Amino acid sequence: MTGSGGDEGLSSALRRFPTHAAQIQHLIERNESFRAMCDDLAIAEQALLSVDRLPSAVRDDRRIEFTQLVDSLAAEIERSLSLIKVVSLVPRLNR
């Protein structure tokens, strides 16, 4: 689910975690997996926004599915952001 194109992934991550802008920018530029996660988040958020256009028979199930996917991706991005803080502290502790 990667490849939303452009900066949608970056925008989605920054909207969700505005206080981590520097870390997000750093990871987006240097970590393909993180960039893909952010792109996936953007795609999942877009799918959630468009769920009302789906047939009523599947709308509620898709809304739940897309909400869970957005939440899961956001949690994974948050874990990655917390890991970069831990990793950046380690070299300072060894000095």
Order of alpha helices (4+ residues) and beta strands (2+ residues): alpha-alpha-alpha-alpha
